[in-house]
Amino acid sequence: MDVYGLEEKELSAITALQRGIPLSERPFAELGAGVGMSEEDVLVLLAKLQKKGILRRVGGIFDARRLGWRSVLCAASAHGEALKRAARAACVCPGVTHCYTRVPFETLPDGEGSPYPNLWFTLATPTAMFERELDALQNEFDGIGILTLPALRRFKIDVVFDLRTRERDETTETSPSPLKRDDDSIVMLPTENDLAVIRSMQGGMPLVRDFYAVAAEAAGCSLPDVLARLREWKGRGVLRRVALILQHREAGYHANGMCCWDLPPVKVAEAGRRLASFQEVTHCYERPRSDVFPFRLYAMIHTGDYASTQRLFERLSLEAGLDGGELLLSLREYKKTSLVF
């Protein structure tokens, strides 16, 4: 099989790298052994992906809420020059990690006439600072209201793209529960030393044999100490995984959509689990319903083009037994970065 000029074992390695890089002294040797590649082969592959522009970063993926941060999906309605100003304000805000224009399929190509908010972004800050940062951004929006839609329940996270099949293999939370920001049992208050380790891993880590040793040196810690800490954090859910993150558009997934449905609160959990079971669904959440955006269940899907995204939305709705939904397609990507602690 020849996808992007890559061999079958290289494609297997890409999937494995997204699932998680081993927390060991020679992680690429250990991972390579599982897919029939040498340590050097894996490093060459990573360099090749970097050159092709498919690799977004390789590093740690942390659970923001378990580090005392609040991350919330926000939306606003703006058009013309007002949209440009609002998008610029969102993009220069350090706490905004993702920012898109999203519109219904029937309003393509420009989104005019959409009855729903069309500017969507994620704001993430330390919990104590969130309201202040949101107010500051609201002031920059110059009269355009910001709707906040925090995740109430999380059904599926951690997408892995399999380039061989153009399908996905994700982590599913089989027993979803409400996400309470005031639940101290899920929060780790990091020390300055902990933060040094997190900072050494939150960006793109150097693609070398001594992968974690470089991070340990940057954090001023020993390698055994860093590995022990990462294993502990992984067990506690603070660290989801250390992994390769792809540029999904460059990898062939040019279109993505946010699928939304409204249903009674008592039916959300069952419907969320059903949706999470579909390979094509990459993320799935329950969010609060509002008059401005009257939906409770959200799911993200990725395909090669808008028409395929619409067909997939219709199929998911039918097979999951959901009706009255809406699909908002990501028309323009203004910003997409990883959270910086």
C-alpha positions as CSV (number, residue, x, y, z in Angstrom):
1,M,0.0,0.0,0.0
2,D,1.3,3.4,-1.0
3,V,-0.3,6.4,0.8
4,Y,1.7,9.7,0.7
5,G,4.6,7.6,-0.5
6,L,4.7,5.7,2.8
7,E,5.1,1.9,3.3
8,E,2.6,-0.2,5.1
9,K,4.8,-0.5,8.2
10,E,5.3,3.2,8.3
11,L,1.5,3.8,8.2
12,S,1.2,1.3,11.1
13,A,3.9,3.3,13.0
14,I,2.0,6.6,12.4
15,T,-1.1,5.0,14.0
16,A,1.0,3.7,16.9
17,L,2.7,7.1,17.4
18,Q,-0.7,8.8,17.7
19,R,-2.0,6.2,20.2
20,G,0.9,7.0,22.5
21,I,4.7,7.0,22.6
22,P,6.0,4.6,25.4
23,L,7.2,6.2,28.6
24,S,10.6,4.7,28.5
25,E,14.3,5.6,28.0
26,R,14.3,4.5,24.3
27,P,10.7,5.1,23.3
28,F,11.1,5.0,19.6
29,A,13.0,1.7,19.8
30,E,10.2,0.2,21.9
31,L,7.5,1.5,19.6
32,G,9.4,0.5,16.4
33,A,9.7,-3.1,17.7
34,G,6.0,-3.4,17.8
35,V,5.6,-2.5,14.1
36,G,8.6,-4.1,12.6
37,M,10.8,-1.0,12.4
38,S,14.1,0.0,14.0
39,E,14.6,3.0,16.2
40,E,16.4,4.8,13.3
41,D,13.5,3.9,10.9
42,V,11.0,5.6,13.2
43,L,13.1,8.7,13.6
44,V,13.5,8.9,9.8
45,L,9.7,8.5,9.4
46,L,9.1,11.4,11.8
47,A,11.5,13.6,9.9
48,K,9.7,12.6,6.6
49,L,6.3,13.5,8.1
50,Q,7.7,16.8,9.3
51,K,9.1,17.6,5.8
52,K,5.7,16.7,4.2
53,G,3.9,19.1,6.6
54,I,1.8,16.2,7.9
55,L,3.2,16.4,11.4
56,R,1.7,19.1,13.7
57,R,3.8,18.3,16.8
58,V,5.0,15.4,19.0
59,G,4.6,16.0,22.7
60,G,2.5,15.7,25.8
61,I,-1.3,15.9,25.7
62,F,-2.5,17.0,29.1
63,D,-6.0,17.2,30.6
64,A,-6.5,20.9,31.3
65,R,-9.2,20.5,33.9
66,R,-7.1,18.2,36.0
67,L,-4.4,20.9,36.1
68,G,-6.9,23.5,37.3
69,W,-7.7,25.0,34.0
70,R,-11.1,25.7,32.4
71,S,-11.6,25.2,28.7
72,V,-14.9,26.3,27.1
73,L,-16.4,26.3,23.6
74,C,-17.6,29.8,22.7
75,A,-19.7,31.1,19.8
76,A,-20.7,34.4,18.4
77,S,-22.7,35.8,15.4
78,A,-20.9,38.3,13.2
79,H,-20.7,39.1,9.5
80,G,-18.7,41.2,7.2
81,E,-16.2,43.6,8.9
82,A,-17.6,42.7,12.3
83,L,-16.7,39.1,11.7
84,K,-13.1,40.0,10.7
85,R,-12.7,42.2,13.8
86,A,-14.0,39.5,16.1
87,A,-11.9,36.8,14.6
88,R,-8.8,38.9,14.9
89,A,-9.6,39.6,18.5
90,A,-10.0,35.9,19.2
91,C,-6.8,35.0,17.4
92,V,-4.6,37.4,19.3
93,C,-6.0,36.3,22.7
94,P,-3.5,33.8,24.2
95,G,-6.2,31.7,25.8
96,V,-7.9,31.0,22.4
97,T,-6.6,27.7,21.0
98,H,-9.0,27.1,18.1
99,C,-11.0,29.5,16.1
100,Y,-13.2,28.7,13.1
101,T,-16.1,30.0,11.0
102,R,-18.8,27.3,11.0
103,V,-21.9,27.4,8.9
104,P,-24.7,25.0,7.8
105,F,-24.2,23.0,4.6
106,E,-27.1,24.8,2.9
107,T,-25.5,28.2,3.4
108,L,-22.2,27.4,1.6
109,P,-20.1,28.9,0.2
110,D,-20.2,32.1,2.4
111,G,-22.5,31.2,5.3
112,E,-24.8,34.1,4.7
113,G,-28.3,33.5,6.0
114,S,-27.3,31.1,8.8
115,P,-29.6,31.3,11.8
116,Y,-26.8,30.1,14.1
117,P,-23.6,31.6,15.5
118,N,-20.9,31.4,12.9
119,L,-17.7,32.2,14.8
120,W,-16.6,29.4,17.1
121,F,-13.6,29.3,19.3
122,T,-12.2,27.6,22.4
123,L,-11.1,29.7,25.4
124,A,-8.8,28.0,28.0
125,T,-7.3,29.7,31.1
126,P,-6.6,28.9,34.7
127,T,-10.0,28.5,36.3
128,A,-9.6,31.6,38.6
129,M,-8.8,33.8,35.6
130,F,-11.5,32.5,33.2
131,E,-14.3,35.1,33.8
132,R,-11.8,37.9,33.7
133,E,-10.3,36.7,30.4
134,L,-13.8,36.2,28.9
135,D,-14.9,39.7,29.9
136,A,-11.7,41.2,28.3
137,L,-12.5,39.3,25.1
138,Q,-16.1,40.4,25.2
139,N,-14.9,44.0,25.4
140,E,-12.8,43.4,22.3
141,F,-15.8,42.0,20.4
142,D,-17.3,45.5,20.5
143,G,-20.9,44.7,21.3
144,I,-21.1,41.2,19.8
145,G,-22.4,38.8,22.4
146,I,-20.4,35.6,23.3
147,L,-22.2,32.4,24.0
148,T,-20.4,30.0,26.3
149,L,-21.0,26.2,25.9
150,P,-18.9,24.3,28.5
151,A,-18.7,20.5,28.3
152,L,-21.2,19.0,30.8
153,R,-20.3,15.4,29.9
154,R,-17.6,13.9,27.7
155,F,-18.2,10.7,25.7
156,K,-15.2,10.5,23.4
157,I,-11.8,12.2,23.1
158,D,-8.3,11.6,21.7
159,V,-8.7,11.1,18.0
160,V,-6.3,8.9,16.1
161,F,-6.3,9.1,12.3
162,D,-5.4,5.8,10.4
163,L,-4.1,7.0,7.0
164,R,-4.5,3.4,5.6
165,T,-8.3,3.4,6.0
166,R,-9.2,7.1,6.5
167,E,-11.0,5.9,9.6
168,R,-10.4,6.7,13.2
169,D,-9.6,4.8,16.3
170,E,-10.3,6.8,19.4
171,T,-10.4,6.5,23.2
172,T,-14.0,6.1,24.4
173,E,-15.1,6.9,27.9
174,T,-17.5,4.0,28.7
175,S,-18.9,5.6,31.8
176,P,-19.3,9.3,31.1
177,S,-19.9,11.5,34.1
178,P,-20.5,15.2,34.6
179,L,-17.4,17.4,34.5
180,K,-17.5,19.4,37.7
181,R,-15.0,22.2,37.9
182,D,-15.3,22.4,41.7
183,D,-14.4,18.7,42.2
184,D,-11.0,18.9,43.9
185,S,-10.5,15.1,43.5
186,I,-9.8,15.6,39.8
187,V,-7.4,18.5,40.1
188,M,-3.6,18.3,40.6
189,L,-2.1,21.5,41.8
190,P,1.3,21.4,40.0
191,T,4.4,22.6,41.7
192,E,6.9,24.8,39.9
193,N,8.9,21.7,39.2
194,D,5.8,20.0,37.7
195,L,5.2,23.0,35.5
196,A,8.8,22.8,34.3
197,V,8.2,19.3,33.1
198,I,4.9,20.2,31.5
199,R,6.4,23.1,29.7
200,S,9.2,21.0,28.4
201,M,6.7,18.7,26.7
202,Q,3.7,20.9,25.7
203,G,5.2,22.2,22.5
204,G,7.0,20.2,19.8
205,M,9.6,18.0,21.4
206,P,12.8,17.3,19.6
207,L,12.7,14.1,17.5
208,V,15.8,12.3,18.9
209,R,16.6,9.0,20.4
210,D,16.9,10.4,23.9
211,F,13.4,11.9,23.6
212,Y,12.6,12.2,27.3
213,A,16.1,12.9,28.4
214,V,16.0,16.2,26.4
215,A,12.8,17.1,28.2
216,A,14.3,16.2,31.5
217,E,17.3,18.4,30.9
218,A,15.1,21.3,29.9
219,A,13.1,20.9,33.1
220,G,16.2,20.5,35.2
221,C,15.2,17.0,36.3
222,S,16.7,13.6,36.0
223,L,15.4,11.2,33.4
224,P,14.2,8.6,35.9
225,D,12.3,11.3,37.9
226,V,10.6,12.6,34.7
227,L,9.6,9.1,33.5
228,A,8.2,8.2,37.0
229,R,6.3,11.5,37.1
230,L,4.8,11.0,33.7
231,R,3.7,7.4,34.5
232,E,2.0,8.7,37.7
233,W,0.3,11.5,35.8
234,K,-0.9,9.1,33.2
235,G,-2.4,6.8,35.9
236,R,-4.2,9.8,37.4
237,G,-5.5,11.1,34.1
238,V,-3.4,14.3,34.2
239,L,-1.4,13.1,31.2
240,R,-3.6,11.6,28.5
241,R,-0.6,10.5,26.4
242,V,2.6,11.6,24.7
243,A,1.9,11.3,21.0
244,L,2.2,12.4,17.5
245,I,-0.5,14.9,16.4
246,L,-1.2,15.2,12.7
247,Q,-2.1,18.2,10.6
248,H,-5.4,16.6,9.6
249,R,-6.0,18.7,6.6
250,E,-2.5,18.0,5.2
251,A,-3.2,14.3,5.9
252,G,-6.2,14.4,3.6
253,Y,-9.1,15.3,5.9
254,H,-9.9,18.6,4.3
255,A,-13.4,19.0,5.7
256,N,-14.8,18.7,9.3
257,G,-18.1,19.4,10.8
258,M,-19.8,19.9,14.2
259,C,-22.9,17.7,14.4
260,C,-25.5,18.9,16.9
261,W,-28.8,17.4,18.1
262,D,-31.4,18.4,20.6
263,L,-33.0,15.8,22.8
264,P,-34.4,15.5,26.4
265,P,-31.7,15.6,29.1
266,V,-32.5,12.1,30.3
267,K,-31.7,10.7,26.8
268,V,-28.4,12.4,26.2
269,A,-26.2,9.8,28.0
270,E,-27.5,6.9,26.0
271,A,-27.4,8.8,22.7
272,G,-23.8,10.0,23.5
273,R,-22.6,6.5,24.0
274,R,-24.2,5.4,20.7
275,L,-22.5,8.2,18.8
276,A,-19.2,7.5,20.5
277,S,-19.3,3.9,19.2
278,F,-19.0,5.1,15.6
279,Q,-15.4,5.2,14.2
280,E,-16.2,8.3,12.2
281,V,-16.9,10.4,15.4
282,T,-13.8,12.0,16.7
283,H,-15.1,13.9,19.7
284,C,-18.5,13.7,21.5
285,Y,-19.9,16.0,24.3
286,E,-23.0,17.1,26.1
287,R,-23.3,20.9,26.3
288,P,-26.0,23.2,27.7
289,R,-28.9,24.0,25.5
290,S,-29.6,27.7,24.8
291,D,-32.2,29.7,22.9
292,V,-29.4,30.9,20.6
293,F,-28.2,27.4,19.8
294,P,-30.9,24.9,20.9
295,F,-28.8,21.7,20.9
296,R,-27.4,19.4,23.7
297,L,-25.4,16.7,22.0
298,Y,-22.3,17.5,19.9
299,A,-20.1,15.3,17.8
300,M,-17.1,16.2,15.5
301,I,-16.5,14.3,12.2
302,H,-13.8,14.6,9.5
303,T,-13.9,13.7,5.9
304,G,-12.3,14.6,2.6
305,D,-14.9,17.1,1.4
306,Y,-18.0,19.0,2.5
307,A,-20.5,16.7,0.6
308,S,-19.0,13.6,2.3
309,T,-19.4,15.3,5.6
310,Q,-23.0,16.1,5.0
311,R,-23.7,12.4,3.9
312,L,-21.9,11.1,7.0
313,F,-24.0,13.4,9.2
314,E,-27.2,12.1,7.7
315,R,-26.0,8.5,8.1
316,L,-25.0,9.0,11.7
317,S,-28.3,10.6,12.5
318,L,-30.2,7.7,10.9
319,E,-28.1,4.9,12.5
320,A,-28.0,6.5,15.9
321,G,-31.7,7.2,15.9
322,L,-31.4,10.9,16.1
323,D,-33.4,13.6,14.3
324,G,-33.8,17.3,14.2
325,G,-30.1,17.9,14.1
326,E,-27.9,20.4,12.4
327,L,-24.4,20.2,10.8
328,L,-22.1,23.2,11.0
329,L,-19.2,22.9,8.6
330,S,-15.8,24.5,9.3
331,L,-15.7,27.0,6.5
332,R,-12.5,28.8,7.6
333,E,-9.8,28.0,10.2
334,Y,-8.4,31.1,11.8
335,K,-6.3,29.6,14.5
336,K,-5.4,26.1,15.7
337,T,-2.8,25.7,18.5
338,S,-2.2,23.5,21.4
339,L,-2.9,24.7,24.9
340,V,0.1,26.3,26.6
341,F,0.2,26.0,30.4
